[in-house]
């Protein structure tokens, strides 16, 4: 079987997860190269994962690795320029969230991939996480009747890498980082129903010395089909990753916890190596996660995209979906600043979405 060759751009936490997912669960794919800004880091990453080529040049990682697919796991501000480079080189693109930093960039990315006739997949893993997909199948079977409300929350004590706290590189705070998951999942559950309005509140409560961005946010989204959705996102919650969803219908309710239902319960006086993502200690009671990458849906989304490349199919989650998520994020930042409900469509001409919030927020 001819394998789809993949070049990984990025040598951080999410790249580790993607590589583990490819190598354990996607035999149709072969990783042929990895990029990191520091060649020593790229070489160490390549050695760790038995990848034949290491690069400190994005252009070379795209054009000389022999790849069919470019898997972008880079800081947000690089998403657009790298996607355009990959498309112009004739490579298919799968990209981590958020799709881009601005709506204008999102449009450029979508247009470049269409012009080059390459596939662009927005890698929203909550649309592939097995537990959440089981929830969706129950809803589609009519288990809860008609949905009238959805809730999704993702919370932890802060990102792995410093660049997340830099709004010039990340484009925002926790809403840009994790709120996009909730928006993507809401649209997935509601079969891409149109958003009617957005109301949001956000603040910086824990990381005031590290970022001008928000580290805690609440967002209410009203869809045109009458469903109300609530998203809670935080970089200020201690104790490791918290990822939950709730579905409320006229004939039932469903609760799903992405992490706790897939963890053991342990007590350790001295602590141990790793319990779960973002857990800062393993001393005392902890919840060691098992099959973390699998439970979060990474292998499933990557396997799906490889299948799309192999058999010329349209990805289930597209660049257009990523742009729709970004538009809601723009509206949410504007709502948080103004204290008003923002109606969609909404596409202000500003450099970054977070600028809409920071304009009237004093520096910490």
For each residue, the residues with C-beta under 8 A, 3 or more apart:
1: 28
2:
3: 27 28 29 30
4: 28 29 30 68 69 306 309 310
5: 29 30 31 32 65 66 67 68 69
6: 22 29 30 31 32 67 68 69 70 71 306
7: 31 32 33 34 35 61 62 65 67 69 70 71 91
8: 11 15 18 19 31 33 34 35 51 71 73
9: 34 35 58 61 62 70 71 72 73 74 82
10: 14 15 34 35 36 72 73 74
11: 8 15 34 35 36 38 41 42 45
12: 15 16 73 160 161
13: 16 17 160 161
14: 10 17 18 73 96
15: 8 10 11 12 18 19 34 45 73
16: 12 13 19 20
17: 13 14 20 21 293 296 298
18: 8 14 15 21 22 71 73 298 302
19: 8 15 16 22 23 31 34 49 51
20: 16 17 23 24 293
21: 17 18 24 25 26 293 294 298 299 302
22: 6 18 19 25 26 29 31 299 302
23: 19 20 26 31 49
24: 20 21 293 299
25: 21 22 294 299 300 302 303
26: 21 22 23 29 299 302 303 306
27: 3
28: 1 3 4 303 306 307 310
29: 3 4 5 6 22 26 69 302 303 306
30: 3 4 5 6
31: 5 6 7 8 19 22 23 34 49 51
32: 5 6 7 51 52 53 65 66 67
33: 7 8 46 51 52 53 54 55 61 65 66 67
34: 7 8 9 10 11 15 19 31 42 45 46 49 51 53 54 55 61
35: 7 8 9 10 11 42 54 55 56 57 58 61
36: 10 11 39 41 42 45 54 55 56
37: 41 56
38: 11 41 42 56
39: 36 42 43 54 55 56
40: 43 44
41: 11 36 37 38 44 45
42: 11 34 35 36 38 39 45 46 54 55 56
43: 39 40 46 47 54
44: 40 41 47 48
45: 11 15 34 36 41 42 48 49 51 54
46: 33 34 42 43 49 50 51 52 53 54
47: 43 44 50
48: 44 45
49: 19 23 31 34 45 46
50: 46 47
51: 8 19 31 32 33 34 45 46 54
52: 32 33 46
53: 32 33 34 46 61 65
54: 33 34 35 36 39 42 43 45 46 51
55: 33 34 35 36 39 42 58 60 61 64 65
56: 35 36 37 38 39 42
57: 35 60 61
58: 9 35 55 61 62 82 85
59: 62 63 85
60: 55 57 63 64 65
61: 7 9 33 34 35 53 55 57 58 64 65 67 70
62: 7 9 58 59 65 67 70 82 85 86 89 91
63: 59 60 89
64: 55 60 61
65: 5 7 32 33 53 55 60 61 62
66: 5 32 33
67: 5 6 7 32 33 61 62 70 91
68: 4 5 6 91 92 309
69: 4 5 6 7 29 91 92 93 94 305 306 309
70: 6 7 9 61 62 67 82 86 91 92 93 94
71: 6 7 8 9 18 94 95 302
72: 9 10 78 79 82 83 86 93 94 95 96
73: 8 9 10 12 14 15 18 96
74: 9 10 78 79 82 96
75: 78 161 163 169 170
76: 79 98 100 101 169 170 171 176
77: 101 168 169 170 171
78: 72 74 75 81 82
79: 72 74 76 82 83 95 98 99 100 101 105 109
80: 83 84 100 101 102 105 106 108 109
81: 78 84 85
82: 9 58 62 70 72 74 78 79 85 86
83: 72 79 80 86 87 93 95 109 112 113 120
84: 80 81 87 88 108 109 112
85: 58 59 62 81 82 88 89
86: 62 70 72 82 83 89 91 92 93 118
87: 83 84 90 91 93 109 112 113 115 116 118 120
88: 84 85 112 116
89: 62 63 85 86
90: 87 116 118
91: 7 62 67 68 69 70 86 87 118
92: 68 69 70 86 118 119 120 305 309
93: 69 70 72 83 86 87 113 118 119 120 121
94: 69 70 71 72 120 121 123 301 302 305
95: 71 72 79 83 99 120 121 122 123 322
96: 14 72 73 74 123
97: 122 123 124 180 181 184 322 325
98: 76 79 101 171 176 177 180 322 325 326 329
99: 79 95 106 109 122 319 322 323 325 326
100: 76 79 80 103 105 106 109 171 322 323 326
101: 76 77 79 80 98 105 170 171 352 353
102: 80 105 106 171 326 350 351 352 353
103: 100 106 107 323 326 327 330 347
104: 107 108
105: 79 80 100 101 102 108 109
106: 80 99 100 102 103 109 110 319 322 323 326
107: 103 104 110 111 323
108: 80 84 104 105 111 112
109: 79 80 83 84 87 99 100 105 106 112 113 120 319
110: 106 107 113 114 120 319 320 323
111: 107 108 114 115
112: 83 84 87 88 108 109 115 116
113: 83 87 93 109 110 116 118 119 120 319
114: 110 111 117
115: 87 111 112
116: 87 88 90 112 113
117: 114
118: 86 87 90 91 92 93 113
119: 92 93 113 305 308 309 314 315
120: 83 87 92 93 94 95 109 110 113 315 318 319
121: 93 94 95 301 304 305 308 315 317 318 319
122: 95 97 99 184 315 317 318 319 321 322 325
123: 94 95 96 97 301 302 305 317
124: 97 127 128 180 181 184 185 188 301 317 321 322 325
125: 128 129 181 296 297 298 300 301
126: 129 132 152 181 184 185 188 297
127: 124 132 133 184 185 188 297 301 316 317
128: 124 125 133 297 298 300 301 304
129: 125 126 132 133 258 295 296 297 300
130: 133 134 294 295 297 300
131: 134 135 256 258 261 262 295
132: 126 127 129 135 136 185 245 256 258 297
133: 127 128 129 130 136 137 297 300
134: 130 131 137 138 256
135: 131 132 138 139 245 247 254 256
136: 132 133 139 140 188 189
137: 133 134 140 141
138: 134 135 141 143 144 254
139: 135 136 142 143 144 147 189 247 249 254
140: 136 137
141: 137 138
142: 139 145 251
143: 138 139 249 251 252 254
144: 138 139 147 247 248 249 250 251 252 253 254
145: 142 249 250 251 252
146: 249 250 251
147: 139 144 150 189 190 227 247 248 249
148: 226 227 228 248 249 250
149: 227 228 229 230 246 248
150: 147 185 186 189 190 227 228 229 230 245 246 247 248
151: 229 230 231 232 244 245 246 248
152: 126 181 182 185 186 229 230 231 232 244 245 246
153: 182 231 232 233 242 243 244 245
154: 178 181 182 232 233 234 241 242 243
155: 232 233 234 235 236 237 241 242 243
156: 234 235 237 240 241 242 277 278
157: 206 235 236 237 238 239 278 280
158: 164 165 206 207 210 215 235 236 278
159: 164 165 177 235
160: 12 13 164
161: 12 13 75 164
162: 165 166
163: 75 166 169 170
164: 158 159 160 161 170 177
165: 158 159 162 170 207 210 211 213
166: 162 163 169 170 211
167: 170 171 172 173 211 212 213 352 354 358
168: 77
169: 75 76 77 163 166
170: 75 76 77 101 163 164 165 166 167 173 176 177 213
171: 76 77 98 100 101 102 167 176 352 353 354
172: 167 175 176 177 213 214 329 333 352 353 354
173: 167 170 176 177 202 204 211 213 214 215 217 235 354
174: 177 178 179 202 213 214 215 216 217 233 234 235
175: 172 178 179 180 200 202 214 217 219 233 329 332 333
176: 76 98 170 171 172 173 179 180 213 329 353 354
177: 98 159 164 170 172 173 174 180 233 235
178: 154 174 175 181 182 233
179: 174 175 176 182 183 217 219 231 233 329 332
180: 97 98 124 175 176 177 183 184 325 326 329
181: 97 124 125 126 152 154 178 184 185
182: 152 153 154 178 179 185 186 219 229 231 233
183: 179 180 186 187 221 231 324 325 328 329
184: 97 122 124 126 127 180 181 187 188 317 321 322 325
185: 124 126 127 132 150 152 181 182 188 189 245
186: 150 152 182 183 189 190 221 223 229 231
187: 183 184 190 192 193 195 321 324 325
188: 124 126 127 136 184 185 191 192 317
189: 136 139 147 150 185 186 247
190: 147 150 186 187 193 223 225 227
191: 188
192: 187 188 321 324
193: 187 190 223 224 225 227
194: 223 224 344
195: 187 198 221 222 223 224 324 327 328 331 344
196: 222 223 224 343 344
197: 221 222 331 341 342 343 344
198: 195 219 220 221 222 328 331 332 335 341 342 344 346
199: 219 220 335 340 341 342
200: 175 217 218 219 220 331 332 333 335 336
201: 217 218 336
202: 173 174 175 214 216 217 218 332 333 336 357
203: 214 215 216 217
204: 173 207 208 211 212 213 214 215 216 364
205: 208 215 216 236
206: 157 158 215 216 235 236
207: 158 165 204 210 211 215 235 236
208: 204 205 211 364
209: 364
210: 158 165 207
211: 165 166 167 173 204 207 208 215
212: 167 204 358 363 364
213: 165 167 170 172 173 174 176 204 354
214: 172 173 174 175 202 203 204 217 336 357
215: 158 173 174 203 204 205 206 207 211 234 235 236
216: 174 202 203 204 205 206 233 234 235 236
217: 173 174 175 179 200 201 202 203 214 231 232 233 234 332 336
218: 200 201 202 230 231 232 233
219: 175 179 182 198 199 200 230 231 232 233 332
220: 198 199 200 228 229 230 231
221: 183 186 195 197 198 228 229 230 231 328
222: 195 196 197 198 227 228 229
223: 186 190 193 194 195 196 226 227 228 229
224: 193 194 195 196
225: 190 193
226: 148 223
227: 147 148 149 150 190 193 222 223
228: 148 149 150 220 221 222 223
229: 149 150 151 152 182 186 220 221 222 223
230: 149 150 151 152 218 219 220 221
231: 151 152 153 179 182 183 186 217 218 219 220 221
232: 151 152 153 154 155 217 218 219
233: 153 154 155 174 175 177 178 179 182 216 217 218 219
234: 154 155 156 174 215 216 217 237
235: 155 156 157 158 159 173 174 177 206 207 215 216
236: 155 157 158 205 206 207 215 216
237: 155 156 157 234 242
238: 157 280
239: 157 242 279
240: 156 259 275 276 277 278 279 280 286 287
241: 154 155 156 259 276 277 278 279
242: 153 154 155 156 237 239 259
243: 153 154 155 257 258 259
244: 151 152 153 255 256 257 258
245: 132 135 150 151 152 153 185 255 256 258
246: 149 150 151 152 253 254 255 256
247: 135 139 144 147 150 189 253 254
248: 144 147 148 149 150 151 253
249: 139 143 144 145 146 147 148 252 253
250: 144 145 146 148
251: 142 143 144 145 146
252: 143 144 145 249
253: 144 246 247 248 249
254: 135 138 139 143 144 246 247
255: 244 245 246
256: 131 132 134 135 244 245 246 261
257: 243 244 260 261
258: 129 131 132 243 244 245 261 262 295 296
259: 240 241 242 243 262 263 276 287 289 295
260: 257 263 287
261: 131 256 257 258
262: 131 258 259 289 290 291 292 295
263: 259 260 276 287 288 289 290
264: 287 288 290
265: 285 286 287
266: 275 282 285 286 287 288
267: 284 285 286
268: 271 272 282 283 284 286
269: 283
270: 283
271: 268 281 282 283
272: 268 275 282
273: 282
274: 279 282 288
275: 240 266 272 279 282 286 287 288 289
276: 240 241 259 263 279 286 287 288 289 292
277: 156 240 241 289 292
278: 156 157 158 240 241
279: 239 240 241 274 275 276 282 286 287
280: 157 238 240
281: 271 284 286
282: 266 268 271 272 273 274 275 279 286 288
283: 268 269 270 271 286
284: 267 268 281
285: 265 266 267
286: 240 265 266 267 268 275 276 279 281 282 283
287: 240 259 260 263 264 265 266 275 276 279
288: 263 264 266 274 275 276 282
289: 259 262 263 275 276 277 292 295
290: 262 263 264
291: 262 294 295
292: 262 276 277 289 295 296
293: 17 20 21 24 296 298 299
294: 21 25 130 291 298 299
295: 129 130 131 258 259 262 289 291 292
296: 17 125 129 258 292 293
297: 125 126 127 128 129 130 132 133 300 301
298: 17 18 21 125 128 293 294 301 302
299: 21 22 24 25 26 293 294 302 303
300: 25 125 128 129 130 133 297 303 304
301: 94 121 123 124 125 127 128 297 298 304 305 317
302: 18 21 22 25 26 29 71 94 123 298 299 305 306
303: 25 26 28 29 299 300 306 307
304: 121 128 300 301 307 308 315 316
305: 69 92 94 119 121 123 301 302 308 309 315
306: 4 6 26 28 29 69 302 303 309 310
307: 28 303 304 310 311 313
308: 119 121 304 305 311 312 313 314 315
309: 4 68 69 92 119 305 306 312
310: 4 28 306 307
311: 307 308
312: 308 309
313: 307 308
314: 119 308 318
315: 119 120 121 122 304 305 308 318
316: 127 304
317: 121 122 123 124 127 184 188 301 321 322
318: 120 121 122 314 315 321 322
319: 99 106 109 110 113 120 121 122 322 323
320: 110 323 324
321: 122 124 184 187 192 317 318 324 325
322: 95 97 98 99 100 106 122 124 184 317 318 319 325 326
323: 99 100 103 106 107 110 319 320 326 327
324: 183 187 192 195 320 321 327 328
325: 97 98 99 122 124 180 183 184 187 321 322 328 329
326: 98 99 100 102 103 106 180 322 323 329 330 353
327: 103 195 323 324 330 331 344 345 346 347
328: 183 195 198 221 324 325 331 332 344
329: 98 172 175 176 179 180 183 325 326 332 333 353
330: 103 326 327 333 334 346 347 348 353 356
331: 195 197 198 200 327 328 334 335 342 344 346
332: 175 179 198 200 202 217 219 328 329 335 336 342
333: 172 175 200 202 329 330 336 337 353 354 355 356 357
334: 330 331 337 338 342 346 348 356 357
335: 198 199 200 331 332 338 339 340 341 342
336: 200 201 202 214 217 332 333 339 357
337: 333 334 356 357 359 360 361
338: 334 335 342
339: 335 336
340: 199 335
341: 197 198 199 335
342: 197 198 199 331 332 334 335 338 346
343: 196 197 346
344: 194 195 196 197 198 327 328 331
345: 327
346: 198 327 330 331 334 342 343
347: 103 327 330
348: 330 334 356
349:
350: 102 353 355 356
351: 102 355
352: 101 102 167 171 172 355
353: 101 102 171 172 176 326 329 330 333 350 356 357
354: 167 171 172 173 176 213 333 357 358
355: 333 350 351 352 358 359
356: 330 333 334 337 348 350 353 359
357: 202 214 333 334 336 337 353 354 360 361
358: 167 212 354 355 361
359: 337 355 356
360: 337 357
361: 337 357 358
362:
363: 212
364: 204 208 209 212
